[in-house]
Protein backbone atom coordinates (compact mmCIF):
# COMPACT_ATOMS: atom_id res chain seq x y z
CA UNK A 1 0.00 0.00 0.00
CA UNK A 2 1.27 3.48 -0.84
CA UNK A 3 2.11 5.67 2.12
CA UNK A 4 0.09 8.82 2.73
CA UNK A 5 1.15 11.76 4.84
CA UNK A 6 -1.29 10.58 7.54
CA UNK A 7 0.50 7.21 7.80
CA UNK A 8 1.89 6.73 11.32
CA UNK A 9 5.22 5.27 10.17
CA UNK A 10 6.01 6.12 6.54
CA UNK A 11 7.99 3.41 4.78
CA UNK A 12 8.90 5.52 1.77
CA UNK A 13 12.65 6.13 1.65
CA UNK A 14 13.84 9.28 3.41
CA UNK A 15 14.90 12.11 1.10
CA UNK A 16 15.45 15.12 3.35
CA UNK A 17 15.68 18.63 2.01
CA UNK A 18 15.65 22.17 3.38
CA UNK A 19 13.05 24.72 2.32
CA UNK A 20 12.64 28.36 3.28
CA UNK A 21 9.49 30.46 3.60
CA UNK A 22 8.55 33.91 4.80
CA UNK A 23 5.43 33.59 6.94
CA UNK A 24 3.85 36.58 8.70
CA UNK A 25 7.11 38.46 8.30
CA UNK A 26 9.24 35.69 9.81
CA UNK A 27 11.90 34.00 7.67
CA UNK A 28 11.80 30.31 8.58
CA UNK A 29 13.87 27.34 7.44
CA UNK A 30 12.30 23.90 7.47
CA UNK A 31 13.68 20.41 7.10
CA UNK A 32 11.24 18.38 5.01
CA UNK A 33 11.21 14.79 3.80
CA UNK A 34 9.40 12.17 1.77
CA UNK A 35 6.26 10.79 3.40
CA UNK A 36 5.07 14.11 4.86
CA UNK A 37 2.48 16.58 3.60
CA UNK A 38 3.66 19.13 1.01
CA UNK A 39 7.30 18.15 1.31
CA UNK A 40 8.54 20.51 -1.43
CA UNK A 41 7.26 23.74 0.11
CA UNK A 42 4.62 25.25 2.35
CA UNK A 43 1.33 24.54 0.58
CA UNK A 44 -0.98 27.35 -0.47
CA UNK A 45 -3.78 26.44 1.93
CA UNK A 46 -1.43 26.57 4.91
CA UNK A 47 -0.13 29.94 3.70
CA UNK A 48 -3.69 31.29 3.51
CA UNK A 49 -4.46 30.08 7.04
CA UNK A 50 -1.19 31.47 8.40
CA UNK A 51 -1.91 34.81 6.77
CA UNK A 52 -5.36 35.14 8.36
CA UNK A 53 -5.10 33.40 11.74
CA UNK A 54 -5.38 35.60 14.83
CA UNK A 55 -3.05 34.46 17.61
CA UNK A 56 -3.00 36.42 20.89
CA UNK A 57 0.56 36.91 22.17
CA UNK A 58 -0.06 34.85 25.33
CA UNK A 59 -2.28 32.17 23.77
CA UNK A 60 -2.27 28.45 24.43
CA UNK A 61 -2.41 27.07 20.88
CA UNK A 62 -2.98 23.60 19.45
CA UNK A 63 -1.97 22.65 15.89
CA UNK A 64 -3.72 19.43 14.81
CA UNK A 65 -1.95 17.68 11.94
CA UNK A 66 1.15 19.84 12.14
CA UNK A 67 3.22 18.17 9.41
CA UNK A 68 6.78 19.54 9.52
CA UNK A 69 5.55 22.61 11.37
CA UNK A 70 4.87 25.77 9.33
CA UNK A 71 1.51 26.63 10.93
CA UNK A 72 2.42 25.77 14.52
CA UNK A 73 5.88 27.34 14.42
CA UNK A 74 4.54 30.57 12.94
CA UNK A 75 1.88 30.59 15.67
CA UNK A 76 4.65 30.20 18.26
CA UNK A 77 6.41 33.26 16.86
CA UNK A 78 3.13 35.19 17.06
CA UNK A 79 2.59 34.07 20.68
CA UNK A 80 5.95 34.78 22.35
CA UNK A 81 4.36 34.67 25.82
CA UNK A 82 2.19 31.67 24.97
CA UNK A 83 2.79 28.03 24.10
CA UNK A 84 1.99 25.90 21.05
CA UNK A 85 1.29 22.17 21.19
CA UNK A 86 1.75 20.48 17.82
CA UNK A 87 0.28 17.05 17.02
CA UNK A 88 0.63 14.64 14.13
CA UNK A 89 0.04 10.92 13.69
CA UNK A 90 3.04 10.78 11.32
CA UNK A 91 6.17 10.06 13.37
CA UNK A 92 8.44 11.41 10.64
CA UNK A 93 6.51 14.70 10.62
CA UNK A 94 6.76 14.92 14.42
CA UNK A 95 10.55 14.45 14.29
CA UNK A 96 10.82 17.12 11.59
CA UNK A 97 8.70 19.59 13.58
CA UNK A 98 10.95 19.13 16.60
CA UNK A 99 14.02 19.65 14.43
CA UNK A 100 12.48 22.72 12.82
CA UNK A 101 11.60 24.29 16.16
CA UNK A 102 15.24 23.90 17.17
CA UNK A 103 16.74 25.15 13.91
CA UNK A 104 14.55 28.29 14.06
CA UNK A 105 15.25 28.93 17.74
CA UNK A 106 11.61 28.46 18.76
CA UNK A 107 11.39 27.15 22.32
CA UNK A 108 7.71 27.71 23.25
CA UNK A 109 6.48 24.55 21.51
CA UNK A 110 5.78 20.93 22.38
CA UNK A 111 5.48 18.38 19.56
CA UNK A 112 3.78 15.05 20.20
CA UNK A 113 2.79 12.00 18.20
CA UNK A 114 -0.99 11.76 18.37
CA UNK A 115 -3.96 10.28 16.56
CA UNK A 116 -6.06 13.45 16.33
CA UNK A 117 -6.60 14.76 19.92
CA UNK A 118 -5.49 11.60 21.73
CA UNK A 119 -2.36 13.12 23.31
CA UNK A 120 -4.22 16.15 24.71
CA UNK A 121 -7.18 14.38 26.33
CA UNK A 122 -8.68 16.62 28.98
CA UNK A 123 -6.69 19.70 27.92
CA UNK A 124 -8.14 22.95 26.55
CA UNK A 125 -6.67 25.74 24.43
CA UNK A 126 -7.35 29.32 23.40
CA UNK A 127 -6.79 28.58 19.71
CA UNK A 128 -6.91 25.37 17.67
CA UNK A 129 -5.46 25.44 14.15
CA UNK A 130 -5.76 22.81 11.43
CA UNK A 131 -5.18 22.28 7.75
CA UNK A 132 -7.07 18.97 7.95
CA UNK A 133 -5.87 15.86 6.07
CA UNK A 134 -8.50 15.77 3.33
CA UNK A 135 -7.18 12.50 1.90
CA UNK A 136 -7.78 10.76 5.22
CA UNK A 137 -11.50 11.04 4.46
CA UNK A 138 -14.49 13.08 5.57
CA UNK A 139 -14.95 11.14 8.83
CA UNK A 140 -11.45 12.10 10.02
CA UNK A 141 -11.83 15.72 8.93
CA UNK A 142 -15.20 16.04 10.67
CA UNK A 143 -13.77 14.54 13.87
CA UNK A 144 -11.16 17.30 13.91
CA UNK A 145 -13.99 19.82 13.68
CA UNK A 146 -16.41 18.28 16.19
CA UNK A 147 -13.87 17.14 18.81
CA UNK A 148 -12.29 20.61 18.83
CA UNK A 149 -15.21 21.82 20.93
CA UNK A 150 -14.05 19.66 23.85
CA UNK A 151 -10.56 21.16 23.66
CA UNK A 152 -11.35 24.87 23.55
CA UNK A 153 -11.43 27.23 26.50
CA UNK A 154 -14.51 29.49 26.76
CA UNK A 155 -14.15 32.17 24.09
CA UNK A 156 -11.57 30.07 22.26
CA UNK A 157 -11.57 29.58 18.49
CA UNK A 158 -10.98 26.82 15.98
CA UNK A 159 -9.42 28.01 12.70
CA UNK A 160 -9.40 25.71 9.68
CA UNK A 161 -8.57 25.99 5.99
CA UNK A 162 -10.40 23.88 3.45
CA UNK A 163 -10.84 24.03 -0.30
CA UNK A 164 -14.28 24.58 -1.75
CA UNK A 165 -13.97 21.55 -4.03
CA UNK A 166 -12.66 19.38 -1.16
CA UNK A 167 -15.62 19.80 1.15
CA UNK A 168 -15.77 23.38 2.43
CA UNK A 169 -19.60 23.53 2.37
CA UNK A 170 -20.01 20.29 4.35
CA UNK A 171 -17.26 21.37 6.77
CA UNK A 172 -19.05 24.64 7.44
CA UNK A 173 -22.32 22.79 7.98
CA UNK A 174 -20.60 20.46 10.47
CA UNK A 175 -19.08 23.45 12.29
CA UNK A 176 -22.48 25.17 12.51
CA UNK A 177 -24.08 21.97 13.78
CA UNK A 178 -21.34 21.66 16.44
CA UNK A 179 -20.80 25.27 17.53
CA UNK A 180 -24.03 26.97 16.41
CA UNK A 181 -24.62 29.05 13.27
CA UNK A 182 -23.84 32.36 14.94
CA UNK A 183 -20.49 31.06 16.21
CA UNK A 184 -19.09 30.20 12.75
CA UNK A 185 -17.65 32.79 10.40
CA UNK A 186 -15.89 32.68 7.06
CA UNK A 187 -12.88 34.89 7.74
CA UNK A 188 -11.66 34.97 4.16
CA UNK A 189 -11.08 33.07 0.94
CA UNK A 190 -8.28 32.85 -1.60
CA UNK A 191 -8.11 30.78 -4.79
CA UNK A 192 -10.81 28.38 -3.63
CA UNK A 193 -9.45 28.03 -0.10
CA UNK A 194 -11.77 29.14 2.67
CA UNK A 195 -10.82 30.05 6.22
CA UNK A 196 -13.47 29.28 8.83
CA UNK A 197 -13.38 30.33 12.46
CA UNK A 198 -15.66 28.63 14.98
CA UNK A 199 -15.85 30.25 18.40
CA UNK A 200 -16.82 28.56 21.64
CA UNK A 201 -19.27 31.01 23.21
ChimeraX commands (.cxc) that place a marker at each C-alpha (Angstrom):
marker #1 position 0.00,0.00,0.00 radius 0.5
marker #1 position 1.27,3.48,-0.84 radius 0.5
marker #1 position 2.11,5.67,2.12 radius 0.5
marker #1 position 0.09,8.82,2.73 radius 0.5
marker #1 position 1.15,11.76,4.84 radius 0.5
marker #1 position -1.29,10.58,7.54 radius 0.5
marker #1 position 0.50,7.21,7.80 radius 0.5
marker #1 position 1.89,6.73,11.32 radius 0.5
marker #1 position 5.22,5.27,10.17 radius 0.5
marker #1 position 6.01,6.12,6.54 radius 0.5
marker #1 position 7.99,3.41,4.78 radius 0.5
marker #1 position 8.90,5.52,1.77 radius 0.5
marker #1 position 12.65,6.13,1.65 radius 0.5
marker #1 position 13.84,9.28,3.41 radius 0.5
marker #1 position 14.90,12.11,1.10 radius 0.5
marker #1 position 15.45,15.12,3.35 radius 0.5
marker #1 position 15.68,18.63,2.01 radius 0.5
marker #1 position 15.65,22.17,3.38 radius 0.5
marker #1 position 13.05,24.72,2.32 radius 0.5
marker #1 position 12.64,28.36,3.28 radius 0.5
marker #1 position 9.49,30.46,3.60 radius 0.5
marker #1 position 8.55,33.91,4.80 radius 0.5
marker #1 position 5.43,33.59,6.94 radius 0.5
marker #1 position 3.85,36.58,8.70 radius 0.5
marker #1 position 7.11,38.46,8.30 radius 0.5
marker #1 position 9.24,35.69,9.81 radius 0.5
marker #1 position 11.90,34.00,7.67 radius 0.5
marker #1 position 11.80,30.31,8.58 radius 0.5
marker #1 position 13.87,27.34,7.44 radius 0.5
marker #1 position 12.30,23.90,7.47 radius 0.5
marker #1 position 13.68,20.41,7.10 radius 0.5
marker #1 position 11.24,18.38,5.01 radius 0.5
marker #1 position 11.21,14.79,3.80 radius 0.5
marker #1 position 9.40,12.17,1.77 radius 0.5
marker #1 position 6.26,10.79,3.40 radius 0.5
marker #1 position 5.07,14.11,4.86 radius 0.5
marker #1 position 2.48,16.58,3.60 radius 0.5
marker #1 position 3.66,19.13,1.01 radius 0.5
marker #1 position 7.30,18.15,1.31 radius 0.5
marker #1 position 8.54,20.51,-1.43 radius 0.5
marker #1 position 7.26,23.74,0.11 radius 0.5
marker #1 position 4.62,25.25,2.35 radius 0.5
marker #1 position 1.33,24.54,0.58 radius 0.5
marker #1 position -0.98,27.35,-0.47 radius 0.5
marker #1 position -3.78,26.44,1.93 radius 0.5
marker #1 position -1.43,26.57,4.91 radius 0.5
marker #1 position -0.13,29.94,3.70 radius 0.5
marker #1 position -3.69,31.29,3.51 radius 0.5
marker #1 position -4.46,30.08,7.04 radius 0.5
marker #1 position -1.19,31.47,8.40 radius 0.5
marker #1 position -1.91,34.81,6.77 radius 0.5
marker #1 position -5.36,35.14,8.36 radius 0.5
marker #1 position -5.10,33.40,11.74 radius 0.5
marker #1 position -5.38,35.60,14.83 radius 0.5
marker #1 position -3.05,34.46,17.61 radius 0.5
marker #1 position -3.00,36.42,20.89 radius 0.5
marker #1 position 0.56,36.91,22.17 radius 0.5
marker #1 position -0.06,34.85,25.33 radius 0.5
marker #1 position -2.28,32.17,23.77 radius 0.5
marker #1 position -2.27,28.45,24.43 radius 0.5
marker #1 position -2.41,27.07,20.88 radius 0.5
marker #1 position -2.98,23.60,19.45 radius 0.5
marker #1 position -1.97,22.65,15.89 radius 0.5
marker #1 position -3.72,19.43,14.81 radius 0.5
marker #1 position -1.95,17.68,11.94 radius 0.5
marker #1 position 1.15,19.84,12.14 radius 0.5
marker #1 position 3.22,18.17,9.41 radius 0.5
marker #1 position 6.78,19.54,9.52 radius 0.5
marker #1 position 5.55,22.61,11.37 radius 0.5
marker #1 position 4.87,25.77,9.33 radius 0.5
marker #1 position 1.51,26.63,10.93 radius 0.5
marker #1 position 2.42,25.77,14.52 radius 0.5
marker #1 position 5.88,27.34,14.42 radius 0.5
marker #1 position 4.54,30.57,12.94 radius 0.5
marker #1 position 1.88,30.59,15.67 radius 0.5
marker #1 position 4.65,30.20,18.26 radius 0.5
marker #1 position 6.41,33.26,16.86 radius 0.5
marker #1 position 3.13,35.19,17.06 radius 0.5
marker #1 position 2.59,34.07,20.68 radius 0.5
marker #1 position 5.95,34.78,22.35 radius 0.5
marker #1 position 4.36,34.67,25.82 radius 0.5
marker #1 position 2.19,31.67,24.97 radius 0.5
marker #1 position 2.79,28.03,24.10 radius 0.5
marker #1 position 1.99,25.90,21.05 radius 0.5
marker #1 position 1.29,22.17,21.19 radius 0.5
marker #1 position 1.75,20.48,17.82 radius 0.5
marker #1 position 0.28,17.05,17.02 radius 0.5
marker #1 position 0.63,14.64,14.13 radius 0.5
marker #1 position 0.04,10.92,13.69 radius 0.5
marker #1 position 3.04,10.78,11.32 radius 0.5
marker #1 position 6.17,10.06,13.37 radius 0.5
marker #1 position 8.44,11.41,10.64 radius 0.5
marker #1 position 6.51,14.70,10.62 radius 0.5
marker #1 position 6.76,14.92,14.42 radius 0.5
marker #1 position 10.55,14.45,14.29 radius 0.5
marker #1 position 10.82,17.12,11.59 radius 0.5
marker #1 position 8.70,19.59,13.58 radius 0.5
marker #1 position 10.95,19.13,16.60 radius 0.5
marker #1 position 14.02,19.65,14.43 radius 0.5
marker #1 position 12.48,22.72,12.82 radius 0.5
marker #1 position 11.60,24.29,16.16 radius 0.5
marker #1 position 15.24,23.90,17.17 radius 0.5
marker #1 position 16.74,25.15,13.91 radius 0.5
marker #1 position 14.55,28.29,14.06 radius 0.5
marker #1 position 15.25,28.93,17.74 radius 0.5
marker #1 position 11.61,28.46,18.76 radius 0.5
marker #1 position 11.39,27.15,22.32 radius 0.5
marker #1 position 7.71,27.71,23.25 radius 0.5
marker #1 position 6.48,24.55,21.51 radius 0.5
marker #1 position 5.78,20.93,22.38 radius 0.5
marker #1 position 5.48,18.38,19.56 radius 0.5
marker #1 position 3.78,15.05,20.20 radius 0.5
marker #1 position 2.79,12.00,18.20 radius 0.5
marker #1 position -0.99,11.76,18.37 radius 0.5
marker #1 position -3.96,10.28,16.56 radius 0.5
marker #1 position -6.06,13.45,16.33 radius 0.5
marker #1 position -6.60,14.76,19.92 radius 0.5
marker #1 position -5.49,11.60,21.73 radius 0.5
marker #1 position -2.36,13.12,23.31 radius 0.5
marker #1 position -4.22,16.15,24.71 radius 0.5
marker #1 position -7.18,14.38,26.33 radius 0.5
marker #1 position -8.68,16.62,28.98 radius 0.5
marker #1 position -6.69,19.70,27.92 radius 0.5
marker #1 position -8.14,22.95,26.55 radius 0.5
marker #1 position -6.67,25.74,24.43 radius 0.5
marker #1 position -7.35,29.32,23.40 radius 0.5
marker #1 position -6.79,28.58,19.71 radius 0.5
marker #1 position -6.91,25.37,17.67 radius 0.5
marker #1 position -5.46,25.44,14.15 radius 0.5
marker #1 position -5.76,22.81,11.43 radius 0.5
marker #1 position -5.18,22.28,7.75 radius 0.5
marker #1 position -7.07,18.97,7.95 radius 0.5
marker #1 position -5.87,15.86,6.07 radius 0.5
marker #1 position -8.50,15.77,3.33 radius 0.5
marker #1 position -7.18,12.50,1.90 radius 0.5
marker #1 position -7.78,10.76,5.22 radius 0.5
marker #1 position -11.50,11.04,4.46 radius 0.5
marker #1 position -14.49,13.08,5.57 radius 0.5
marker #1 position -14.95,11.14,8.83 radius 0.5
marker #1 position -11.45,12.10,10.02 radius 0.5
marker #1 position -11.83,15.72,8.93 radius 0.5
marker #1 position -15.20,16.04,10.67 radius 0.5
marker #1 position -13.77,14.54,13.87 radius 0.5
marker #1 position -11.16,17.30,13.91 radius 0.5
marker #1 position -13.99,19.82,13.68 radius 0.5
marker #1 position -16.41,18.28,16.19 radius 0.5
marker #1 position -13.87,17.14,18.81 radius 0.5
marker #1 position -12.29,20.61,18.83 radius 0.5
marker #1 position -15.21,21.82,20.93 radius 0.5
marker #1 position -14.05,19.66,23.85 radius 0.5
marker #1 position -10.56,21.16,23.66 radius 0.5
marker #1 position -11.35,24.87,23.55 radius 0.5
marker #1 position -11.43,27.23,26.50 radius 0.5
marker #1 position -14.51,29.49,26.76 radius 0.5
marker #1 position -14.15,32.17,24.09 radius 0.5
marker #1 position -11.57,30.07,22.26 radius 0.5
marker #1 position -11.57,29.58,18.49 radius 0.5
marker #1 position -10.98,26.82,15.98 radius 0.5
marker #1 position -9.42,28.01,12.70 radius 0.5
marker #1 position -9.40,25.71,9.68 radius 0.5
marker #1 position -8.57,25.99,5.99 radius 0.5
marker #1 position -10.40,23.88,3.45 radius 0.5
marker #1 position -10.84,24.03,-0.30 radius 0.5
marker #1 position -14.28,24.58,-1.75 radius 0.5
marker #1 position -13.97,21.55,-4.03 radius 0.5
marker #1 position -12.66,19.38,-1.16 radius 0.5
marker #1 position -15.62,19.80,1.15 radius 0.5
marker #1 position -15.77,23.38,2.43 radius 0.5
marker #1 position -19.60,23.53,2.37 radius 0.5
marker #1 position -20.01,20.29,4.35 radius 0.5
marker #1 position -17.26,21.37,6.77 radius 0.5
marker #1 position -19.05,24.64,7.44 radius 0.5
marker #1 position -22.32,22.79,7.98 radius 0.5
marker #1 position -20.60,20.46,10.47 radius 0.5
marker #1 position -19.08,23.45,12.29 radius 0.5
marker #1 position -22.48,25.17,12.51 radius 0.5
marker #1 position -24.08,21.97,13.78 radius 0.5
marker #1 position -21.34,21.66,16.44 radius 0.5
marker #1 position -20.80,25.27,17.53 radius 0.5
marker #1 position -24.03,26.97,16.41 radius 0.5
marker #1 position -24.62,29.05,13.27 radius 0.5
marker #1 position -23.84,32.36,14.94 radius 0.5
marker #1 position -20.49,31.06,16.21 radius 0.5
marker #1 position -19.09,30.20,12.75 radius 0.5
marker #1 position -17.65,32.79,10.40 radius 0.5
marker #1 position -15.89,32.68,7.06 radius 0.5
marker #1 position -12.88,34.89,7.74 radius 0.5
marker #1 position -11.66,34.97,4.16 radius 0.5
marker #1 position -11.08,33.07,0.94 radius 0.5
marker #1 position -8.28,32.85,-1.60 radius 0.5
marker #1 position -8.11,30.78,-4.79 radius 0.5
marker #1 position -10.81,28.38,-3.63 radius 0.5
marker #1 position -9.45,28.03,-0.10 radius 0.5
marker #1 position -11.77,29.14,2.67 radius 0.5
marker #1 position -10.82,30.05,6.22 radius 0.5
marker #1 position -13.47,29.28,8.83 radius 0.5
marker #1 position -13.38,30.33,12.46 radius 0.5
marker #1 position -15.66,28.63,14.98 radius 0.5
marker #1 position -15.85,30.25,18.40 radius 0.5
marker #1 position -16.82,28.56,21.64 radius 0.5
marker #1 position -19.27,31.01,23.21 radius 0.5
marker link #1:1,2 radius 0.2
marker link #1:2,3 radius 0.2
marker link #1:3,4 radius 0.2
marker link #1:4,5 radius 0.2
marker link #1:5,6 radius 0.2
marker link #1:6,7 radius 0.2
marker link #1:7,8 radius 0.2
marker link #1:8,9 radius 0.2
marker link #1:9,10 radius 0.2
marker link #1:10,11 radius 0.2
marker link #1:11,12 radius 0.2
marker link #1:12,13 radius 0.2
marker link #1:13,14 radius 0.2
marker link #1:14,15 radius 0.2
marker link #1:15,16 radius 0.2
marker link #1:16,17 radius 0.2
marker link #1:17,18 radius 0.2
marker link #1:18,19 radius 0.2
marker link #1:19,20 radius 0.2
marker link #1:20,21 radius 0.2
marker link #1:21,22 radius 0.2
marker link #1:22,23 radius 0.2
marker link #1:23,24 radius 0.2
marker link #1:24,25 radius 0.2
marker link #1:25,26 radius 0.2
marker link #1:26,27 radius 0.2
marker link #1:27,28 radius 0.2
marker link #1:28,29 radius 0.2
marker link #1:29,30 radius 0.2
marker link #1:30,31 radius 0.2
marker link #1:31,32 radius 0.2
marker link #1:32,33 radius 0.2
marker link #1:33,34 radius 0.2
marker link #1:34,35 radius 0.2
marker link #1:35,36 radius 0.2
marker link #1:36,37 radius 0.2
marker link #1:37,38 radius 0.2
marker link #1:38,39 radius 0.2
marker link #1:39,40 radius 0.2
marker link #1:40,41 radius 0.2
marker link #1:41,42 radius 0.2
marker link #1:42,43 radius 0.2
marker link #1:43,44 radius 0.2
marker link #1:44,45 radius 0.2
marker link #1:45,46 radius 0.2
marker link #1:46,47 radius 0.2
marker link #1:47,48 radius 0.2
marker link #1:48,49 radius 0.2
marker link #1:49,50 radius 0.2
marker link #1:50,51 radius 0.2
marker link #1:51,52 radius 0.2
marker link #1:52,53 radius 0.2
marker link #1:53,54 radius 0.2
marker link #1:54,55 radius 0.2
marker link #1:55,56 radius 0.2
marker link #1:56,57 radius 0.2
marker link #1:57,58 radius 0.2
marker link #1:58,59 radius 0.2
marker link #1:59,60 radius 0.2
marker link #1:60,61 radius 0.2
marker link #1:61,62 radius 0.2
marker link #1:62,63 radius 0.2
marker link #1:63,64 radius 0.2
marker link #1:64,65 radius 0.2
marker link #1:65,66 radius 0.2
marker link #1:66,67 radius 0.2
marker link #1:67,68 radius 0.2
marker link #1:68,69 radius 0.2
marker link #1:69,70 radius 0.2
marker link #1:70,71 radius 0.2
marker link #1:71,72 radius 0.2
marker link #1:72,73 radius 0.2
marker link #1:73,74 radius 0.2
marker link #1:74,75 radius 0.2
marker link #1:75,76 radius 0.2
marker link #1:76,77 radius 0.2
marker link #1:77,78 radius 0.2
marker link #1:78,79 radius 0.2
marker link #1:79,80 radius 0.2
marker link #1:80,81 radius 0.2
marker link #1:81,82 radius 0.2
marker link #1:82,83 radius 0.2
marker link #1:83,84 radius 0.2
marker link #1:84,85 radius 0.2
marker link #1:85,86 radius 0.2
marker link #1:86,87 radius 0.2
marker link #1:87,88 radius 0.2
marker link #1:88,89 radius 0.2
marker link #1:89,90 radius 0.2
marker link #1:90,91 radius 0.2
marker link #1:91,92 radius 0.2
marker link #1:92,93 radius 0.2
marker link #1:93,94 radius 0.2
marker link #1:94,95 radius 0.2
marker link #1:95,96 radius 0.2
marker link #1:96,97 radius 0.2
marker link #1:97,98 radius 0.2
marker link #1:98,99 radius 0.2
marker link #1:99,100 radius 0.2
marker link #1:100,101 radius 0.2
marker link #1:101,102 radius 0.2
marker link #1:102,103 radius 0.2
marker link #1:103,104 radius 0.2
marker link #1:104,105 radius 0.2
marker link #1:105,106 radius 0.2
marker link #1:106,107 radius 0.2
marker link #1:107,108 radius 0.2
marker link #1:108,109 radius 0.2
marker link #1:109,110 radius 0.2
marker link #1:110,111 radius 0.2
marker link #1:111,112 radius 0.2
marker link #1:112,113 radius 0.2
marker link #1:113,114 radius 0.2
marker link #1:114,115 radius 0.2
marker link #1:115,116 radius 0.2
marker link #1:116,117 radius 0.2
marker link #1:117,118 radius 0.2
marker link #1:118,119 radius 0.2
marker link #1:119,120 radius 0.2
marker link #1:120,121 radius 0.2
marker link #1:121,122 radius 0.2
marker link #1:122,123 radius 0.2
marker link #1:123,124 radius 0.2
marker link #1:124,125 radius 0.2
marker link #1:125,126 radius 0.2
marker link #1:126,127 radius 0.2
marker link #1:127,128 radius 0.2
marker link #1:128,129 radius 0.2
marker link #1:129,130 radius 0.2
marker link #1:130,131 radius 0.2
marker link #1:131,132 radius 0.2
marker link #1:132,133 radius 0.2
marker link #1:133,134 radius 0.2
marker link #1:134,135 radius 0.2
marker link #1:135,136 radius 0.2
marker link #1:136,137 radius 0.2
marker link #1:137,138 radius 0.2
marker link #1:138,139 radius 0.2
marker link #1:139,140 radius 0.2
marker link #1:140,141 radius 0.2
marker link #1:141,142 radius 0.2
marker link #1:142,143 radius 0.2
marker link #1:143,144 radius 0.2
marker link #1:144,145 radius 0.2
marker link #1:145,146 radius 0.2
marker link #1:146,147 radius 0.2
marker link #1:147,148 radius 0.2
marker link #1:148,149 radius 0.2
marker link #1:149,150 radius 0.2
marker link #1:150,151 radius 0.2
marker link #1:151,152 radius 0.2
marker link #1:152,153 radius 0.2
marker link #1:153,154 radius 0.2
marker link #1:154,155 radius 0.2
marker link #1:155,156 radius 0.2
marker link #1:156,157 radius 0.2
marker link #1:157,158 radius 0.2
marker link #1:158,159 radius 0.2
marker link #1:159,160 radius 0.2
marker link #1:160,161 radius 0.2
marker link #1:161,162 radius 0.2
marker link #1:162,163 radius 0.2
marker link #1:163,164 radius 0.2
marker link #1:164,165 radius 0.2
marker link #1:165,166 radius 0.2
marker link #1:166,167 radius 0.2
marker link #1:167,168 radius 0.2
marker link #1:168,169 radius 0.2
marker link #1:169,170 radius 0.2
marker link #1:170,171 radius 0.2
marker link #1:171,172 radius 0.2
marker link #1:172,173 radius 0.2
marker link #1:173,174 radius 0.2
marker link #1:174,175 radius 0.2
marker link #1:175,176 radius 0.2
marker link #1:176,177 radius 0.2
marker link #1:177,178 radius 0.2
marker link #1:178,179 radius 0.2
marker link #1:179,180 radius 0.2
marker link #1:180,181 radius 0.2
marker link #1:181,182 radius 0.2
marker link #1:182,183 radius 0.2
marker link #1:183,184 radius 0.2
marker link #1:184,185 radius 0.2
marker link #1:185,186 radius 0.2
marker link #1:186,187 radius 0.2
marker link #1:187,188 radius 0.2
marker link #1:188,189 radius 0.2
marker link #1:189,190 radius 0.2
marker link #1:190,191 radius 0.2
marker link #1:191,192 radius 0.2
marker link #1:192,193 radius 0.2
marker link #1:193,194 radius 0.2
marker link #1:194,195 radius 0.2
marker link #1:195,196 radius 0.2
marker link #1:196,197 radius 0.2
marker link #1:197,198 radius 0.2
marker link #1:198,199 radius 0.2
marker link #1:199,200 radius 0.2
marker link #1:200,201 radius 0.2
view
